Amino acid sequence: MLTQKTIDIVKSTAPVIAAAGPAVTQHFYQRMFSHNPELKDVFNMSNQQNRDNDEPSSQQKALFNAVCAYANNIDNLAALLPAVEKIAQKHTSFLITADQYQIVGHHLLATIDELLAPGQEVLDAWAEAYGVLAHIFISREEEIYQESNDKDGGWRGTREFIVTSKQANSELITSFTFTPVDGGQVATYKPGQYLGIYINAKELVNQEIRQYSLSSAPNHSHYRISVKREAQGTVSNYLHDKINIGDKVNLVAPAGDFFLNVNSQTPVTLISAGVGLTPMLAMLETLTQHQATVNWLHATENSQQHAYKDHVKTLANQHSHIAVLTWYNAPTSSDRQAEDYDYQGLIELDKITNQISDPEMHFYCCGPVGFMQFIAKQLIELGVTTDRIHYECFGPHKVL
């Protein structure tokens, strides 16, 4: 437990650190990678760059926001538990260790000292506060590691898999199916969770670790991910161009705090844009066994970028409780309304209120942050309570 003196010091000095702004996190990352370059094999170095300007990167901003949130809630840590769970789940896919928390803490305190020179008493208070937070994360992450290991077909660390299927789903999205090299079964997961993949290749400067949503319902034999080719995506381009059937990759057990969590009587609406449909596919396939209404709302550019169109339509045709609506932002000349898509433009929920007005309905959303903010605003305006809105952001976490 933190002493009241430590709490008072951290809260009183938090505005000073906040005023220093992203310079703190920029200095921190530069310092840490300079002294501990091996961590470049753990951190997503693409997230360390902001390609548009000289502003801090998305990862740096995420760390800064996390530090400020911790300081502001240091006397009410329960308020941070949802964020702790999200980060802890992500950390386990990077196989973060207690020793690495010590490294991060050392460089964080050194950064505060070098930039702000606050004095030893302040540094001691922040060291104590960081130690408590690190202990919370280390303890929760150990629980997740152990839970993954104890599952039937589970494991801890990395496990070797072979690519048994590679299939293009649209001009940008390709799916990969992985089967264990050891011939054993795989651990089940909750629809919506992601899989950690480790890439080591001579073409890459560092080991690259990414998380991709599992895009099929849980089973005991294999995993499937569906990856969008990003223009500047180090790993997505490597997977599309270099990984083929028969190749081997190392995977970390599924994790993530975004997952389907309803009973069979709860109506559900799945809302996605672009590659945000990947966790929704796992949910939709699972919800075929559902008894209540299921709505699938998906937005994409046009038929060329519309992944899994036929698969989703087939599921809807086979299960009368599933309804599918699709929005094309820029249909091609050959796209046909009512055949390929239902609406043109952006998703406007007020046009389909009769389908989503059930007060018990839960909404699961995934897509670009701007899209999800747009959807969340509409849902709230329609009277949907925030406890019925669930979402996943790809990359460093953002709050809608």
C-alpha positions as CSV (number, residue, x, y, z in Angstrom):
1,M,0.0,0.0,0.0
2,L,1.2,3.5,-0.7
3,T,1.7,5.9,2.1
4,Q,-0.4,9.1,2.2
5,K,2.8,11.1,1.9
6,T,3.6,9.3,-1.4
7,I,0.1,9.8,-2.7
8,D,0.2,13.5,-1.9
9,I,3.6,14.0,-3.5
10,V,2.6,12.2,-6.7
11,K,-0.7,14.0,-7.0
12,S,0.9,17.4,-6.4
13,T,3.7,16.8,-9.0
14,A,1.6,15.1,-11.6
15,P,0.6,18.5,-13.2
16,V,4.3,19.3,-13.6
17,I,4.9,16.1,-15.5
18,A,1.7,16.7,-17.5
19,A,2.9,20.2,-18.4
20,A,6.2,18.8,-19.6
21,G,4.0,16.8,-22.0
22,P,5.1,14.3,-24.6
23,A,8.7,15.5,-24.2
24,V,8.8,13.2,-21.2
25,T,7.8,10.1,-23.1
26,Q,9.9,10.9,-26.1
27,H,13.0,11.3,-23.9
28,F,12.1,8.1,-22.0
29,Y,11.9,5.9,-25.1
30,Q,15.0,7.4,-26.6
31,R,16.9,6.8,-23.4
32,M,15.5,3.3,-22.9
33,F,16.3,2.1,-26.5
34,S,19.7,3.6,-26.2
35,H,20.6,1.8,-23.0
36,N,18.6,-1.4,-23.7
37,P,18.4,-1.9,-27.5
38,E,17.3,-5.5,-27.0
39,L,13.8,-4.0,-26.2
40,K,13.5,-3.1,-29.8
41,D,12.7,-6.8,-30.3
42,V,9.8,-6.4,-28.0
43,F,8.2,-3.0,-28.7
44,N,6.4,-2.3,-32.0
45,M,8.9,0.1,-33.5
46,S,6.4,1.2,-36.2
47,N,4.3,2.7,-33.4
48,Q,7.4,4.7,-32.3
49,Q,7.1,6.7,-35.4
50,N,4.7,9.4,-36.5
51,R,5.0,9.6,-40.2
52,D,3.0,12.7,-40.6
53,N,5.0,15.2,-38.5
54,D,7.3,15.6,-35.6
55,E,4.7,15.0,-33.0
56,P,5.0,12.1,-30.5
57,S,4.0,8.7,-31.9
58,S,0.8,6.9,-31.0
59,Q,2.7,4.6,-28.6
60,Q,4.4,7.5,-26.9
61,K,1.1,9.3,-26.5
62,A,-0.4,6.2,-25.0
63,L,2.3,5.9,-22.4
64,F,2.0,9.6,-21.5
65,N,-1.8,9.3,-21.1
66,A,-1.3,6.2,-18.9
67,V,1.2,7.9,-16.6
68,C,-1.2,10.9,-16.2
69,A,-4.2,8.6,-15.5
70,Y,-2.2,6.7,-12.9
71,A,-1.1,9.8,-11.1
72,N,-4.5,11.3,-11.1
73,N,-6.1,8.2,-9.8
74,I,-3.4,7.1,-7.4
75,D,-5.8,7.3,-4.5
76,N,-8.5,5.4,-6.4
77,L,-6.7,2.5,-8.2
78,A,-10.0,0.7,-8.7
79,A,-10.8,3.2,-11.4
80,L,-7.8,2.0,-13.4
81,L,-8.7,-1.7,-13.3
82,P,-10.3,-1.8,-16.8
83,A,-7.2,-0.2,-18.3
84,V,-4.9,-2.4,-16.3
85,E,-6.7,-5.5,-17.7
86,K,-6.5,-4.3,-21.3
87,I,-2.8,-3.5,-21.0
88,A,-2.0,-6.7,-19.0
89,Q,-3.6,-8.9,-21.7
90,K,-1.6,-7.1,-24.4
91,H,1.6,-7.5,-22.4
92,T,1.2,-11.2,-22.2
93,S,1.3,-11.4,-26.0
94,F,4.7,-9.7,-25.8
95,L,5.8,-12.1,-23.0
96,I,6.6,-9.2,-20.8
97,T,8.7,-10.2,-17.7
98,A,9.2,-8.7,-14.2
99,D,12.8,-7.8,-15.1
100,Q,11.5,-5.7,-18.0
101,Y,9.3,-3.7,-15.5
102,Q,12.5,-2.9,-13.6
103,I,14.2,-1.6,-16.8
104,V,11.2,0.6,-17.7
105,G,11.0,1.9,-14.1
106,H,14.6,2.8,-14.1
107,H,14.4,4.8,-17.3
108,L,11.2,6.5,-16.3
109,L,12.6,7.8,-13.1
110,A,15.8,8.8,-14.8
111,T,13.8,10.7,-17.4
112,I,11.9,12.6,-14.7
113,D,15.1,13.4,-13.0
114,E,17.0,14.5,-16.1
115,L,14.2,16.7,-17.5
116,L,12.6,18.1,-14.4
117,A,15.1,17.7,-11.5
118,P,12.4,17.5,-8.9
119,G,14.5,16.4,-6.0
120,Q,15.1,13.1,-4.2
121,E,11.9,13.1,-2.2
122,V,9.8,13.4,-5.3
123,L,11.8,10.7,-7.1
124,D,11.4,8.4,-4.1
125,A,7.7,8.9,-4.1
126,W,7.4,8.2,-7.8
127,A,9.6,5.1,-7.4
128,E,7.3,3.8,-4.7
129,A,4.2,4.5,-6.8
130,Y,5.7,2.9,-9.9
131,G,6.7,-0.2,-7.8
132,V,3.0,-0.6,-6.7
133,L,1.7,-0.3,-10.2
134,A,4.4,-2.7,-11.6
135,H,3.4,-5.2,-8.9
136,I,-0.2,-5.0,-10.0
137,F,0.7,-5.7,-13.6
138,I,3.2,-8.4,-12.9
139,S,0.7,-10.3,-10.7
140,R,-2.1,-10.0,-13.2
141,E,0.1,-11.0,-16.1
142,E,1.4,-14.1,-14.2
143,E,-2.2,-15.1,-13.7
144,I,-2.9,-14.8,-17.4
145,Y,0.3,-16.8,-18.3
146,Q,-0.8,-19.5,-15.9
147,E,-4.4,-19.6,-17.2
148,S,-3.2,-19.9,-20.8
149,N,-0.7,-22.7,-19.8
150,D,-3.4,-24.7,-17.8
151,K,-6.0,-24.8,-20.6
152,D,-6.4,-28.0,-22.7
153,G,-4.1,-27.4,-25.6
154,G,-2.6,-24.4,-23.9
155,W,1.0,-23.3,-23.5
156,R,3.3,-20.6,-22.1
157,G,5.7,-18.6,-24.2
158,T,5.9,-19.3,-27.9
159,R,4.8,-22.4,-29.8
160,E,5.6,-23.4,-33.3
161,F,2.8,-23.6,-35.9
162,I,2.7,-24.3,-39.6
163,V,0.7,-22.4,-42.1
164,T,-1.9,-24.8,-43.5
165,S,-4.0,-22.3,-45.5
166,K,-3.4,-18.8,-47.1
167,Q,-6.4,-17.3,-48.8
168,A,-7.1,-13.8,-50.3
169,N,-10.4,-12.5,-49.0
170,S,-10.3,-9.1,-50.8
171,E,-7.8,-6.9,-52.6
172,L,-6.4,-6.0,-49.2
173,I,-7.2,-8.8,-46.7
174,T,-5.7,-12.3,-46.7
175,S,-6.4,-15.0,-44.1
176,F,-3.8,-17.4,-42.6
177,T,-4.6,-20.7,-40.9
178,F,-2.1,-22.1,-38.4
179,T,-1.9,-25.7,-37.1
180,P,0.5,-26.8,-34.3
181,V,3.7,-28.4,-35.5
182,D,3.6,-30.8,-32.5
183,G,0.2,-32.2,-33.7
184,G,-1.5,-31.4,-30.5
185,Q,-4.8,-29.5,-30.0
186,V,-4.9,-25.7,-29.5
187,A,-6.3,-23.8,-26.6
188,T,-9.8,-22.4,-27.0
189,Y,-10.4,-18.6,-26.8
190,K,-13.2,-16.1,-26.4
191,P,-14.6,-14.7,-29.7
192,G,-13.0,-11.3,-30.2
193,Q,-9.6,-12.1,-28.7
194,Y,-6.4,-11.9,-30.6
195,L,-3.3,-14.1,-31.3
196,G,0.3,-13.0,-30.9
197,I,2.6,-13.7,-33.8
198,Y,6.5,-13.5,-33.7
199,I,8.3,-12.7,-36.9
200,N,12.1,-13.2,-37.2
201,A,13.5,-12.7,-40.7
202,K,16.7,-11.5,-42.3
203,E,14.7,-8.8,-44.2
204,L,13.6,-7.2,-40.9
205,V,15.8,-5.1,-38.6
206,N,14.3,-6.3,-35.4
207,Q,12.1,-9.2,-34.2
208,E,8.5,-8.0,-34.9
209,I,5.6,-9.0,-32.6
210,R,2.0,-8.3,-33.6
211,Q,-1.5,-9.1,-32.4
212,Y,-4.2,-10.1,-34.9
213,S,-7.8,-10.8,-34.1
214,L,-8.8,-14.4,-34.5
215,S,-11.3,-14.4,-37.3
216,S,-13.1,-17.7,-36.8
217,A,-15.1,-19.4,-34.0
218,P,-13.0,-21.2,-31.4
219,N,-12.1,-24.8,-32.2
220,H,-9.5,-27.3,-30.9
221,S,-7.4,-27.8,-34.1
222,H,-6.2,-24.5,-35.6
223,Y,-6.3,-20.7,-35.5
224,R,-7.2,-18.3,-38.3
225,I,-6.3,-14.6,-38.6
226,S,-7.2,-12.2,-41.4
227,V,-4.6,-9.5,-42.1
228,K,-5.0,-6.3,-44.0
229,R,-2.1,-5.1,-46.1
230,E,-1.1,-1.7,-44.7
231,A,0.9,0.6,-47.0
232,Q,3.6,1.1,-44.4
233,G,2.9,-2.1,-42.5
234,T,6.2,-3.9,-41.8
235,V,4.6,-7.2,-40.7
236,S,1.4,-7.1,-42.8
237,N,3.4,-6.8,-46.0
238,Y,5.8,-9.5,-44.8
239,L,2.9,-11.9,-44.2
240,H,1.2,-11.1,-47.5
241,D,4.4,-11.3,-49.5
242,K,6.6,-13.9,-47.8
243,I,4.6,-16.3,-45.6
244,N,3.1,-19.2,-47.5
245,I,1.6,-22.6,-46.9
246,G,4.2,-24.9,-45.2
247,D,6.0,-22.0,-43.5
248,K,6.5,-22.1,-39.8
249,V,5.8,-19.3,-37.3
250,N,5.9,-18.9,-33.5
251,L,2.6,-17.9,-31.8
252,V,1.7,-16.9,-28.3
253,A,-1.6,-18.1,-26.8
254,P,-4.8,-16.0,-27.5
255,A,-5.4,-13.0,-25.2
256,G,-7.4,-9.8,-25.0
257,D,-10.2,-8.2,-22.9
258,F,-12.5,-7.5,-25.9
259,F,-14.7,-10.6,-26.4
260,L,-18.3,-11.7,-26.8
261,N,-19.9,-11.9,-23.4
262,V,-23.7,-12.5,-23.6
263,N,-26.2,-15.3,-23.0
264,S,-28.1,-16.9,-25.8
265,Q,-31.2,-14.7,-25.1
266,T,-29.4,-11.4,-25.5
267,P,-29.8,-9.6,-28.8
268,V,-26.5,-8.5,-30.4
269,T,-25.5,-6.1,-33.1
270,L,-22.0,-6.4,-34.6
271,I,-20.8,-3.2,-36.2
272,S,-17.5,-3.0,-38.2
273,A,-15.6,-1.2,-40.8
274,G,-12.9,-2.5,-43.1
275,V,-10.6,-5.1,-41.4
276,G,-12.5,-4.4,-38.2
277,L,-14.7,-7.3,-39.2
278,T,-12.1,-9.8,-38.1
279,P,-13.1,-10.2,-34.4
280,M,-16.7,-9.8,-35.5
281,L,-16.4,-12.9,-37.7
282,A,-15.4,-15.0,-34.7
283,M,-18.4,-13.6,-32.9
284,L,-20.8,-14.1,-35.8
285,E,-19.8,-17.7,-36.3
286,T,-20.3,-18.3,-32.5
287,L,-23.7,-16.5,-32.6
288,T,-25.1,-18.9,-35.2
289,Q,-26.0,-21.0,-32.1
290,H,-27.7,-18.0,-30.5
291,Q,-31.4,-17.8,-30.0
292,A,-31.9,-14.0,-30.0
293,T,-31.6,-11.5,-32.8
294,V,-28.1,-10.9,-34.3
295,N,-27.4,-7.9,-36.6
296,W,-24.3,-7.7,-38.8
297,L,-23.6,-4.1,-39.9
298,H,-20.5,-3.7,-42.0
299,A,-19.0,-0.7,-43.8
300,T,-16.3,-0.9,-46.5
301,E,-15.3,0.9,-49.7
302,N,-16.8,-1.4,-52.3
303,S,-16.9,-5.0,-53.4
304,Q,-13.2,-5.1,-54.1
305,Q,-12.5,-4.5,-50.4
306,H,-15.5,-6.4,-49.1
307,A,-14.0,-9.5,-47.3
308,Y,-16.0,-12.5,-46.4
309,K,-19.1,-11.2,-48.2
310,D,-20.3,-14.6,-49.4
311,H,-19.5,-16.3,-46.1
312,V,-21.5,-13.8,-44.1
313,K,-24.4,-14.1,-46.5
314,T,-24.4,-17.9,-46.3
315,L,-24.5,-17.8,-42.5
316,A,-27.5,-15.4,-42.6
317,N,-29.3,-17.6,-45.1
318,Q,-28.7,-20.6,-42.9
319,H,-29.8,-18.9,-39.6
320,S,-33.0,-16.9,-39.7
321,H,-32.1,-14.9,-36.5
322,I,-29.1,-13.3,-38.3
323,A,-29.7,-10.1,-40.4
324,V,-27.0,-8.5,-42.6
325,L,-26.7,-4.9,-43.8
326,T,-23.8,-3.5,-45.7
327,W,-22.6,0.0,-46.5
328,Y,-20.3,0.8,-49.5
329,N,-18.7,4.2,-49.3
330,A,-17.6,4.3,-53.0
331,P,-19.3,1.5,-55.0
332,T,-17.7,0.5,-58.3
333,S,-19.6,0.7,-61.5
334,S,-20.3,-3.0,-61.3
335,D,-21.5,-3.0,-57.7
336,R,-25.3,-3.4,-57.4
337,Q,-27.4,-2.0,-54.6
338,A,-29.6,-4.6,-52.8
339,E,-27.3,-7.3,-54.3
340,D,-23.8,-6.4,-53.3
341,Y,-24.6,-3.7,-50.7
342,D,-27.6,-2.1,-49.0
343,Y,-26.7,1.5,-48.4
344,Q,-24.2,3.9,-49.9
345,G,-22.1,6.2,-47.7
346,L,-21.6,6.0,-44.0
347,I,-23.5,3.9,-41.5
348,E,-26.5,6.0,-40.3
349,L,-28.2,4.1,-37.5
350,D,-31.3,6.3,-37.4
351,K,-32.3,4.7,-40.6
352,I,-32.5,1.2,-39.0
353,T,-33.8,2.0,-35.5
354,N,-36.5,-0.6,-35.8
355,Q,-33.7,-3.3,-35.9
356,I,-31.6,-2.0,-33.1
357,S,-34.1,-0.5,-30.6
358,D,-34.3,-3.5,-28.2
359,P,-33.3,-2.1,-24.8
360,E,-31.5,-5.3,-24.0
361,M,-29.4,-5.3,-27.1
362,H,-25.6,-5.2,-26.8
363,F,-23.4,-3.6,-29.4
364,Y,-19.9,-4.8,-30.4
365,C,-17.8,-2.4,-32.5
366,C,-14.5,-2.6,-34.3
367,G,-12.8,-0.4,-36.9
368,P,-10.8,2.8,-37.3
369,V,-11.0,5.1,-34.2
370,G,-12.8,7.8,-36.2
371,F,-15.4,5.3,-37.4
372,M,-16.0,3.9,-33.9
373,Q,-16.3,7.4,-32.4
374,F,-18.9,8.2,-35.1
375,I,-20.8,5.0,-34.2
376,A,-20.6,5.5,-30.5
377,K,-22.0,9.0,-30.7
378,Q,-25.0,7.7,-32.7
379,L,-25.6,4.9,-30.3
380,I,-25.6,7.2,-27.3
381,E,-27.9,9.7,-29.1
382,L,-30.3,6.7,-29.7
383,G,-30.3,6.1,-25.9
384,V,-28.0,3.1,-25.8
385,T,-26.3,2.9,-22.4
386,T,-22.5,2.8,-22.3
387,D,-22.5,-0.6,-20.5
388,R,-24.0,-2.1,-23.7
389,I,-21.3,-0.7,-26.0
390,H,-18.2,-2.8,-26.4
391,Y,-15.3,-1.9,-28.7
392,E,-11.7,-2.8,-29.7
393,C,-9.1,-0.4,-31.1
394,F,-6.2,-1.7,-33.1
395,G,-2.8,-0.3,-32.0
396,P,-2.2,1.7,-28.9
397,H,-5.5,2.0,-26.9
398,K,-7.8,4.9,-27.3
399,V,-11.0,5.7,-25.5
400,L,-14.1,6.5,-27.5
